[in-house]
Amino acid sequence: MGVSDQEKGFDERSEMKGGVINDYHDAAGHGHIATDAYGNSLVQFDPAAERRLRWKLDLYTVPTVAVLYLFCFIDRANIGNARIAGLTEDLNLVGYDYNKILSVFYISYIIFEIPATVCCKWMGPGWFLPATSLAFGIVSVATAFVHSQAAICGVRFLLGIFEAGMLPGIAYYLSRWYKRSELTFRLSLYMVMAPLAGAFGGLLASAILKLPHFGSLHHWRMIFAIEGIITIGLSLIAFVTLTDRPETARWLTQEEKDLCIARVKSERLAQTEVIDGIDRIKLWRGISNPVTLQIAFIFLFNNITVQGLAFFLPTIVGAIYPEYSTVQKQLHSVPPYAVGAVFAVAFPALSWYLDRRQIFIILSAPTVIIGYAMFLASETPNVRYGACFLIASTCMVLGTMTNAHISANVVSDTARSSAIGMNVMFGNIGGLIATWSYLVKDAPNYPIGNGLNCATGSMIFILSISGYFWMKWDNNRRDKKNVEQELAGLSPEEVANLDWKHPGHSLYISNIWAIMNPHATGTTTALDPPNDRWRDRWKAFGHNDAQAVQLYNALVAEWNAWAKDDAAEKEDNWIDLIDRLELNPDKRADGFARTAWYPRSKIMQRSRYNEDGPSFDCASQNIFDKVPVRGTVLQGNPQDSSSHENNNNTPQQSNHPQESDLS
């Protein structure tokens, strides 16, 4: 293999059965699939080329949507700042009037959630997101001119309509550009704007309240007007800066466009297009996915806490420190949000590094439970204020983790749009409940609101653990199916429409150990460590498919170089290789693999075919099993490995390369 092949970011030997793929340029083309029947990628990508592409994507896509979402959340939550700045008195709100105003927003938000997400797909997010931002910016400005409860209910209803598609639309938009292991962290870069909106919104509201009056606009009216004008300006800029899809990105070369499309398609089982047409069957597949439903309920319970903080934290702080001025109360609502922002990025960053999601969903619940238990158990102001930090630290994480988890567990573009919309719709049912969680009659201790949020944290903990075991069970169930028999007689369109019901689809939790398991073929078929003592030491290496492929190639090269050694020396060589891997500073596969890459052409020359499919010509078959290779590493032999049927001595291929590391 020449260096030029790697620089191009593809392997010219990745030609698959039926002439489906020759390289990633073919994979990006219309009508081509990029996975086998088990969801394994048929294309190998150069990590260096992928890193360069990711930097570009991060620069051109994330900042625009992050800033838009920041002001989306500010325009929604600034009513909490306006409340303590005189809104209640000016509009003669009494009793539960404030809660009714908050509820109106969520009613329209919930009703229009899925339609708005489908509209985002139909229009294209490059047009939909700026347009809907412009609309809710105008509504925010209009809120500054209301003089009655009926009027503010009307503008809040409109605000819910126009904001409904924003959160799911951005998540759906980013899923067009990033692989699922990368998506979690990128979602966090805009979802972190929710806690930052709480922090920045409080600071901005404090600054606005110090400005001189402008005509009839004063106090809380200035908050809505100025923040709405900023939103309008940003949305107009977004019409220019936001690119709808990779094919239309002027800032990508054709090589980069093909790489971007092929990367996403290589994770979408049986799909011939990254962006498909709107289809009722696929829309229903996204909504009815069991993972979507489980995660949606988690987000519902989580959003009771998140939205409750957004609307009532200034009020809660005011109850804790009643002697503080209005500006001091605004400023004291900032630090908990700042802590929440740190965790909202830190957890997804760890998730990306470890390629795990479910464990972080589980771990987010205990701190929320403890925080609200502190509220219930103590009336000491400093203890309660400290509880705000505990609550904000992890409740802000789940917006990112749930949307990323759902996006990873549906297949088609259409199903993804409806699944994310479903999740956010459920989340905002939680927001509607939150509007009635902190009632005036319960001040200053708010036992009902704090008790409710303690219970929702407990439900999140129970649901996330239950979901973990259910996904493990379902993956084991799918592993027993014969994919070829299940799909017999179906047309390509019918296979594509199966989405998550495809027998080769697995519930994606993480994918480290399975790639090193000889009974599973992910992007590669891997070596079997000589004994259990070394099997556990594998777990420190390979954090995603691309790195595992590189590591695997390096190991194959080393192994073939040792082919003439005596069997007794095999383990010593293996131990030496593991020891050298452990010297790799960042414990990643790619650092080692770049220094030990073995020419693929020589690997191919050393391989042979037998009745079970291709296997290596190695002296010690008890160490290296004869497993048919269906991945990309050894593909390229003129014969088609899939044409050879497994005999009873051949390990059964796993239906889910990502199943084994379930944390």
N, C-alpha and C positions, 0 to 999 in steps of 0.2 A: 504494500500500500504506500503510495507516494504521499508526501506532505501536502500536496495540493488538494488531495481528497479531503483531508481533515480541515484545511482552511476553508473549503467550500461548505463544510458543515454537513456532509452526507457521506454515505458509504456506497460506492458504485456497485457493490456486490449485494445490495439489498433487494434485488429483483425477486418478486414473489410469484406464487403460482397464478396462472392465468394471465400473466403480464400485467398485473394490477399496478405494481410500483417498480420503478427503476431507481428513483432517488426522490429527495424531498420536493423537487420541482414537479414530478409526476403526482406525488401525494397531494400537493396543493391544488392540482387541476380539478376541474369540474368532473363529477362522475366517478372519481377514484376513491376507494376506501383506503384507510391507512392503518387498519388493525386486522388481526386474524379473527377467527370465530370466538376466541376466548378473550378478546379485548386487548391482546398484546400488540404493541406497536410494531409495524412492519418497516419502520424507518429508524435509522440511527442518526443522531444529531451530534455535532461537535460542541462540547460545552463552552468552548471559547467563543464560538459564533453565537451561541445562545446568550451568553453573558453580555456581549455587545448589543444584541437585540433588546435584552431586558432593560439595559440602561436607557436606550432610546425610548422604549415604551414608558418607562417610569418618568422620563422627562416630559414627554408630549401628551400623555393621557391622564396621569394621576393628578397633577397639580390643578388642572382646570376643574375636574369633577369634585375634588376635595374642597376647593374654595366655594363652589356652588352649593355643596351640601352644608358647609359651615353656615352660610346665610339662610339656607333653607331651615335649618334647626333654630337659628337665632330668630327668624321671623315667626316661627311657631311658638317658641318658649319665651319670647320677650314680654308676653302678657303677664308672666310671673313678676318681672321687674316693674311693669307698668302698674301692677296691683298695689305694690307698696309705695308707688310714686303718686297715688291719688286717683287711679282709675275707678276704684270702688265708690269713692265719694262723689266724683263728678257724674257718674252714670246712675247714682242712687241704687247701687246693688245692695241687696240685703239677703240674709239667710243663705239659701243655696243658689242664688243667682249666678255667682261666679262659677260654680260647678256646672251649671247648665250651659254656660257659654263655652266652657272647655269641652263638654260632651258633644256639642253641635259639630265642632271641628272633627272629632273622631268618627261621628256617624257618616259624614260625607267621605272621609278618608277610607273607611272600611268598605263602603259601597263601591267606590270607584277604584279600589286598589288593583284588582286583577284586570278590569278594562283598561286602566291607565298603562299597565305593564304590557298588555297586548298591543295597545296603541304605540307604545315605545318601540316595539319590534316592527310594527307596520310602517311607522314614519322613519325609523332609524334613530338610534339614540343621539347621533350627531346633530339632529334637528330637534328631536323631542325634548332633550334635557335643557338646552338654552330656551326653548319656547315656553316650557312649563315654569322655568325659573323667572322669566320675564313676567309671566302671568301672576305668580304669587308675590313678586316684588311690587307689582301695581296694587294688588289687594292689600299688602302691608301698608302702603302709603294711604290707601283709602281708609284704613282703620283709624288713622289719625284724625279723621273728620267725623267720626260717629258721635251721636249725642244721646243715644238711647240703647236700652238693652236689646231691642229688636234689631236695630241697625248693626250692632256689634255681632249679634248671632248670625246675621246674614253674611257679613264679610268673613267671619270664621268658617262658615259653611263653604264659601267659595275657596278659602285658603286650603281647606281639606281636600277639595277636588283637585286643585292644581299641585299640591304637594304629594298627592297619593302615589304618583309614579316616580318620584325622585329617588328614594332609597333603593327600591328594587330595580329601577331603571339603570342606576349607576352600577349595581352589582352585576346585572345582566350585561351591560356594556363592557365592563372589564373582563368578563368571561369570554368575550370574543377575542381577546388579545393574549391572555395568560394561560399557562398550563395550570391544572388544578392544585399542584403542590405549591405553585407560586401565588395563587390567587388569594389565599388567606391573608398574607401580609399586605398585599395591595388593597384589599378591601379595608384593612385596618387603617390605611393611610387616609381614607376618606371618612370611615366611621369614627375615627378619633376626633373628628370635627364635632361630634355630639357633645362630649365632655368639654372640648375646647370652646364650643358655643356657650356652654354654661359659664366657663371662666371668662372668656372674651366678652360674652354678652353682658355679664355683670360689670366688667370694667367699662365697656362702651356705654352702657346705660348710666353708670356713675358720671362719666365724662359728659354725656349729653345733658344730664340734669343740671350741670354747671354752666351750660351755654345760655346766652340771653334768649328771651322769647322771640319767636318769629311770627308776627301777625297774631292770629288766633291760636297758633300752636304754642303750647307751653307744657312743661313737665312731661307727663307720660305720652302726650301726643307727639312730642319731639322724638321720642324713642322710636315709635312706629314709622314716622315720616323719614327720618334720616337713615334708619336701617333699611327701609324699603327702597329708597333712592340708590343706596349702595348696591343692593341686589339687582336692580334694573340695569345699572351700569355694567356689572359683572356679566349678566346674561347676554348683553349685546356683544361684549368681547368674546364670549364663549361661542357665538355663532361663527366666529372666524377661526378660533383656535381648536375647537373640538372636531376631531376626525371620526367619521361614522364607522368605518371598518378598515381592516388592513389593505384591502384592494384599492381604496381611495386615498390612502395616506401619502401625501406629497413628500413627506419627510423620510419615507422609507424607499430604499432602492428596490428593484424588482427581485433581487436575490433575497432581501430581507422580508419582502412581502410573502414570497413563497415559503420561506422558513417559518414565518409567523403563522401562516395558515396551516402548514403541515404539522407544526408542533401541536396546535390545538386539535386538529383532526386526528392525530395519532392517539388521542385518548378517548375518542368518541366511537364506541363500538358500532360497526356496520354502517356508519354514516358516510355518505359520499360528498356532503357539503358541510362546511362549518356553519353557514347561515342558510337555513332551509326556509321554505315557504310556510305560512301559517296553516296549521292542520289541526282539525278538531280532535283527532285521535291523539296526537302528540300533546296537545294542550291538556287533555284529560290525563294522559300518562304522568305529566308533571304534577298535577294536583293530587292524583290518587296514589302516588308513590308512598309506601309506608314510612320511609325515612323522612319525606317531606312532612307528613302528618305528625310524626313523633317530634321532630325538631320544631315544627310550628307551635306545638303546645308549649315546648320549652321557651320559645321566644315570647309567647303570650304571657307566661308567668314572669319572665324577665322584664318585659316592657311595663308591667305594673310598677316595678321598682324604678326603672329608668325614667319613665315619663312622670312618675310621682315626684322624683327628685327635680326634674326639669321645671315643673310647675310650682312645687311647694318648698323647695330648699330655701329660698329667701324667707318664706313664711316660717319654716322650721327654725332657721337661724334667728329670726325675729322673736320667736317664742323662747329660744334658749337665752338670748341676750336682749331682753325687752328694753333695757336702758339705752341701747345703741341708737344712733341717728340712722336715717334712711340710707345714706351713702355708706355708712359703716356696715349696715346689714348687707348691702349689695356686695361690698368688698369681701365680707366674710363668707360669701357663697362661692368665691373664686377658688380657694385652695383645695377643697375636696374634688372639684372638677379637674384641677391640674393633676392631682394624683391619679384620678380615673383615666386621664389622657395618657399618662405614662404606661399604665397597665394595658390600656386598649391597644397600644403598639407592641409592648413587650411580649404579651402572651402570643399574638399571631406571629411575631418574629421567631419565637421559640418553636411554634407550631411548624413554621416553614423549615427551620433548621432540622427539626426532628422528624418532620413529615408525619405529625400526629395532630389530631383534632379532638377526638372524643375525650381524651384525658383532660384537656383544658376546659372543656364544657363541664365535666364533672367537678373539677377543682374550683370552678368559679362560684359554686353555690355556698360552701361553708362560711366564707368571710361575710357574705350577705346575711346569712342566718345569725352569725355572731353579732354583727353590727346592730341588727334590729332587736336582738335579745338584750343588748346593752341599753337600747332606748327604753325597753319595757322594764328593765330591772333597776335603772338608776334615774334619778332626777337631777344629778349633778351636772351643771352646764358643760364643764370641760369633758366629762365622760361622753355626753351626748354629741358634742361637737366632734370628738374623736371617732365616735361611731359613724359619723357622716363620711369620714375618710375610708373606713373599712368597707362600707357599703359601695361607695363610688369606685373603689379600687378594682373590683371584679365585675360589678353589674354591667359596666360599659363594654366588657369583652365580648359578650354573647351576640351582639349584633353582627360582628364580624364572623365569629366562629359558626354561627348557625347558617348564615347565608353561604359561606364557603363550603360547609358540610353538605348542604342541599345541592349546591352547584356541582359538587364532585360526584354525587350519587344519582344524577339524571344524565341522559346521554345527548339528546338532540337539543338544538338551539331553541326550538319552540317549547319543548318540555321544560327547559331551564327557565325560560321567561315566566311561564305560568307557575312553576314551583316556587321561584323566588317571590313572585307576587302573592302566592298563597301564604308563604311564611310571613311576609310583612303585613298582610291583612290580619292574620292571627295576632301578630305582635301589637297591632293597633286596636284590636279588641281589648288587649291588656291595657293599652293607653286609655281606652274609654273607661275601663274599670278604675284606673288610677285617678281619674277625675273625681271620683266619689270616695276615695280612700281617706282623704284628709278633710274632715268636715269642721266647720266653725265651732259647732257645739262640743267637739272633742278637744279643743285647744285648752291648755298649751301642751298636754302630754300626748295627744293623738293615739290612744291605745288601739283603736280599731285599725288605723292606717299602718302602724308599726307592727301589730300582730298579723295583719294580712300579708305584709311583705316578708315577715319571718316565715309564714306558711308557704308563700310562693317559692322562697329559696329552698325549702324542704322538698317541694314538689319537683323543682328542677333537678335536685340531687337524685331523687328516686327515678325520674324519667330518664335521665342521662345514663345511669347505671343499667337500668332495664334495657334501654336501647342498645347499649354495648353488647349485652349478652344475646339479645335478639339478632343483631347483625352477625354475630359469630355463628349462631345457630343457622341462620339463613344461608350464609356462605358455605357452611358444611353441607347443607341440603343441596345447594346448586352444584357442589363439587361432585356429587354422585350422579349427576345427569350426563347423558351422552349428547353433546351439543349437536353433532352432525345428525343424529336421529331426530332430535327435537325440531330441527330446522328443515328437515326433509320435506320437499314439496312446496316450500314457501318462496315467493318471488323476492328479489332484492328489496323492493319497496315494502313488502310485508315484513321482512326481517328488520328493516330500518325502523318501521313503526312500532316494533315491539318495545323499543327503548329499554327501560329497566327490567321489563319482563323477559328480555332475551336471556336464554339459559346460560350464556357465557358471561353475562354481566355479573359483577360482584359488587358488594357494598364496600365502598372505598373508605378505609379507615387509616391505614398506612401500609408501606410497601417495602420495608427494609429486609426482614428475615426471609420472606418467601423467595426472593430473588436468589438467595444462597441455598435454597432447598432443592435437592436433586429431583424431588417429586413434583416440582412446579416449574413451568417455563414462563417466565415473564418476558422481558425483552431478550433474555438469554436463558440457556440451560446451564446450571452452575455445577461446580465441583462439589463432591461430598467430602467434608473434612474426614480425616482418617479415624477419628474417634470423638467421643462426646467431650473430651477434655478441650479440644480445639474448636468444637462447634460453637460454644458460647463466645469465644473470642472474636468470632466473625462479626458480632453485633455492633462493634465499634466502627465498622467501615461501610461506606456507601449510604448516602443520605437521599438519593433519588435514583430514578432509573438510569439516567445518563451516566452518573458516576459509577453505578454498579456495572454497567456495560464496560466501561473503561477498565475497572478493576478486574472484571472477568477476563477480558482479553489479555491483560497483563499476566494473570494467573495461568491462563492457557499457554501463553508463550513460555513461561517458566516451566510449566509441567512438561511440555513437549521437549524442552531442552534437557529435562531430566529423564527422558523416556528410557535411556539405556542404563540408568542406575539400577542397582539391585533393589528389590522390594524393601529390604531392611533399611535402606538409606532414604526411602521416600519420606518417612515421617520427620527425619532430621532436616531434610530440605524444606518441608512444609513449616516446621517450627521456625527455621531461619527466615522464611518469607514473612510469616506472621510477625516475628520480632522486628523485621525491617519496616513493616507496615506501621507498627506501633510507634516507631520513631518519627513518623510523619507528623509534623507539628499540629496540624488542625484536624487530624484524625479523619480526613476525607480521602476518598478513593482517587480523585483526579490528580492530586499532587504526586502520588506514587505512580499512577498509571502513565503519566506523561514521560517519566524517566525510564519506564520499563516496557513501553509498547513494542509488541513483536509484530513484524510484517504479516498482515493478514493473508497474503498470498502463500506464505510459508505454512501458516496454520492450515490453510485449505489443502496444501499439498500433503500435510501430515494426517489429514482426516481420511476416512474411508467410509464406504457404504456397506451395510450388511442387511440382513433380512428385517432388522428392527428399525431401519432408518440410519442416518449418519451417526457415527460415533468416532471417538479418537482412537488412534492406534497406540494405545498405552499398554505397558507391560502389566500393570496392576489393576485389573477390573474391579477388585473388591474396594478400591479407593476411588476409582472414577467409574461410575455406573455407565452402562451403555443406554443412554436416554435419547430418544429421537429429538432432534433440534428443530423447533418450528419458529424460533426467533430470528433476529437479524444477524447475529454474530457469525454463524456458520452458513448462512444462506448464500446462494450463488452457485452451488453445484448444479450442473445441468439437469440433474434429476430433481424431482419434486419430493421433498421429504414427506409430505402429507400423503403421498400415494402409497407409502408403505404402511401396512396395518400393524398395530402393536400385537405382539404375542403375549401370552400370559405372564411372561417373565419381565415384561417392560413396565416400569412404573406408570400409573395412570396420570395423565396430564391434569394439572389443577385448572379448574375453571376460573380461579381468581388469584392472580399473582399478588394482589395487595392484601390478602386475607390474614396472613399469619401473625403479624405484629399488631395486636389489637389494642394497644394502649394509645 
